[in-house]
Amino acid sequence: MSDPNLLLDDEPTPDMSALSAGYIALIVIAVLVAVLGVGLCALFVIRKRRRDSEGGVNVTNTAYAATAAPPASAPVATANGTLGSFSCAQCGKTYQYAEDLTEHVQLRHTAN
């Protein structure tokens, strides 16, 4: 015998193997976002390589250069002593302060 409830069901069962329009739209949007992301990354890498190969930009600011600090090799008088690059003529050891070099020479290279 047949089931009476099955005879009253006039609606066909939906085909679950096919994708709905919402899923298709979601897949298309996801693919577009992925392609756009890869394209932007490639563009960034290309621009960075081009910028690196062209070299940097050197602009001389004459107003700043006039007030700039002296080079590190030039001695500068400070509260702690004379600051600069001072090296011992006998052993080559370097000091930032002239007073430290003088003390080094007295302690290491003079006869007691």
C-alpha positions as a Markdown table, in Angstrom:
| # | Residue | x | y | z |
|---|---|---|---|---|
| 1 | Met | 0.0 | 0.0 | 0.0 |
| 2 | Ser | 1.0 | 3.5 | -0.6 |
| 3 | Asp | 1.3 | 6.2 | 2.1 |
| 4 | Pro | -1.6 | 8.7 | 1.9 |
| 5 | Asn | 0.6 | 11.7 | 2.9 |
| 6 | Leu | 2.8 | 11.2 | -0.1 |
| 7 | Leu | -0.2 | 11.5 | -2.4 |
| 8 | Leu | -1.1 | 14.9 | -1.1 |
| 9 | Asp | 2.4 | 16.4 | -1.5 |
| 10 | Asp | 2.2 | 18.4 | -4.8 |
| 11 | Glu | 5.4 | 20.4 | -4.4 |
| 12 | Pro | 8.5 | 18.9 | -6.0 |
| 13 | Thr | 11.5 | 18.5 | -3.7 |
| 14 | Pro | 14.2 | 21.1 | -4.4 |
| 15 | Asp | 17.4 | 19.9 | -6.2 |
| 16 | Met | 20.1 | 20.3 | -3.5 |
| 17 | Ser | 22.9 | 19.7 | -6.0 |
| 18 | Ala | 22.5 | 23.1 | -7.7 |
| 19 | Leu | 23.9 | 26.3 | -6.1 |
| 20 | Ser | 21.5 | 29.1 | -5.3 |
| 21 | Ala | 21.9 | 32.6 | -6.6 |
| 22 | Gly | 23.1 | 33.8 | -3.2 |
| 23 | Tyr | 26.0 | 31.3 | -3.1 |
| 24 | Ile | 27.0 | 32.2 | -6.6 |
| 25 | Ala | 27.1 | 35.9 | -5.8 |
| 26 | Leu | 29.1 | 35.2 | -2.7 |
| 27 | Ile | 31.7 | 33.2 | -4.7 |
| 28 | Val | 32.0 | 35.8 | -7.4 |
| 29 | Ile | 32.5 | 38.6 | -4.8 |
| 30 | Ala | 35.1 | 36.5 | -2.9 |
| 31 | Val | 37.0 | 35.8 | -6.2 |
| 32 | Leu | 36.9 | 39.5 | -7.1 |
| 33 | Val | 38.2 | 40.6 | -3.7 |
| 34 | Ala | 41.1 | 38.0 | -3.9 |
| 35 | Val | 42.1 | 39.1 | -7.4 |
| 36 | Leu | 42.0 | 42.8 | -6.3 |
| 37 | Gly | 44.2 | 42.0 | -3.3 |
| 38 | Val | 46.7 | 40.1 | -5.3 |
| 39 | Gly | 46.8 | 42.9 | -7.9 |
| 40 | Leu | 47.4 | 45.6 | -5.2 |
| 41 | Cys | 50.2 | 43.5 | -3.7 |
| 42 | Ala | 51.8 | 43.1 | -7.1 |
| 43 | Leu | 51.5 | 46.9 | -7.8 |
| 44 | Phe | 53.1 | 47.7 | -4.4 |
| 45 | Val | 56.0 | 45.4 | -5.0 |
| 46 | Ile | 56.6 | 46.8 | -8.5 |
| 47 | Arg | 56.5 | 50.4 | -7.3 |
| 48 | Lys | 58.9 | 49.6 | -4.4 |
| 49 | Arg | 61.4 | 47.9 | -6.7 |
| 50 | Arg | 61.2 | 50.8 | -9.2 |
| 51 | Arg | 61.7 | 53.3 | -6.4 |
| 52 | Asp | 64.7 | 51.4 | -5.0 |
| 53 | Ser | 66.3 | 51.1 | -8.4 |
| 54 | Glu | 66.0 | 54.9 | -9.1 |
| 55 | Gly | 67.7 | 55.9 | -5.9 |
| 56 | Gly | 66.8 | 58.4 | -3.2 |
| 57 | Val | 66.1 | 62.1 | -3.5 |
| 58 | Asn | 68.8 | 64.4 | -2.2 |
| 59 | Val | 67.7 | 67.9 | -1.4 |
| 60 | Thr | 70.1 | 70.4 | 0.2 |
| 61 | Asn | 68.4 | 72.7 | 2.7 |
| 62 | Thr | 70.7 | 75.7 | 2.8 |
| 63 | Ala | 68.9 | 77.3 | 5.7 |
| 64 | Tyr | 69.4 | 74.2 | 7.8 |
| 65 | Ala | 73.0 | 73.7 | 6.7 |
| 66 | Ala | 74.0 | 77.1 | 8.0 |
| 67 | Thr | 72.8 | 76.3 | 11.5 |
| 68 | Ala | 73.7 | 72.6 | 11.5 |
| 69 | Ala | 76.0 | 71.2 | 14.3 |
| 70 | Pro | 79.7 | 70.8 | 13.4 |
| 71 | Pro | 80.8 | 67.4 | 12.2 |
| 72 | Ala | 81.5 | 64.7 | 14.8 |
| 73 | Ser | 85.3 | 64.8 | 14.2 |
| 74 | Ala | 85.5 | 68.5 | 15.2 |
| 75 | Pro | 86.1 | 69.0 | 18.9 |
| 76 | Val | 83.3 | 70.6 | 20.8 |
| 77 | Ala | 83.6 | 72.1 | 24.3 |
| 78 | Thr | 81.0 | 70.6 | 26.6 |
| 79 | Ala | 80.3 | 70.7 | 30.4 |
| 80 | Asn | 82.0 | 67.3 | 30.7 |
| 81 | Gly | 85.1 | 68.3 | 28.6 |
| 82 | Thr | 86.1 | 68.5 | 25.0 |
| 83 | Leu | 84.0 | 66.1 | 23.0 |
| 84 | Gly | 85.3 | 64.7 | 19.7 |
| 85 | Ser | 87.2 | 61.7 | 18.3 |
| 86 | Phe | 90.6 | 61.5 | 20.0 |
| 87 | Ser | 93.0 | 58.6 | 19.4 |
| 88 | Cys | 96.2 | 57.6 | 21.1 |
| 89 | Ala | 99.2 | 58.0 | 18.8 |
| 90 | Gln | 101.0 | 55.1 | 20.5 |
| 91 | Cys | 98.4 | 52.4 | 20.7 |
| 92 | Gly | 95.5 | 53.7 | 18.6 |
| 93 | Lys | 92.8 | 53.6 | 21.3 |
| 94 | Thr | 90.1 | 56.2 | 20.8 |
| 95 | Tyr | 88.3 | 58.3 | 23.2 |
| 96 | Gln | 85.3 | 60.7 | 23.0 |
| 97 | Tyr | 86.9 | 63.3 | 25.3 |
| 98 | Ala | 90.3 | 64.9 | 25.1 |
| 99 | Glu | 90.7 | 64.7 | 28.9 |
| 100 | Asp | 90.2 | 60.9 | 28.8 |
| 101 | Leu | 93.0 | 60.6 | 26.2 |
| 102 | Thr | 95.3 | 62.7 | 28.3 |
| 103 | Glu | 94.6 | 60.5 | 31.3 |
| 104 | His | 95.2 | 57.3 | 29.2 |
| 105 | Val | 98.6 | 58.6 | 28.0 |
| 106 | Gln | 99.6 | 59.5 | 31.5 |
| 107 | Leu | 98.5 | 56.1 | 33.0 |
| 108 | Arg | 99.6 | 53.7 | 30.2 |
| 109 | His | 102.5 | 55.3 | 28.2 |
| 110 | Thr | 104.5 | 57.3 | 30.7 |
| 111 | Ala | 107.2 | 55.9 | 33.0 |
| 112 | Asn | 106.4 | 56.0 | 36.7 |
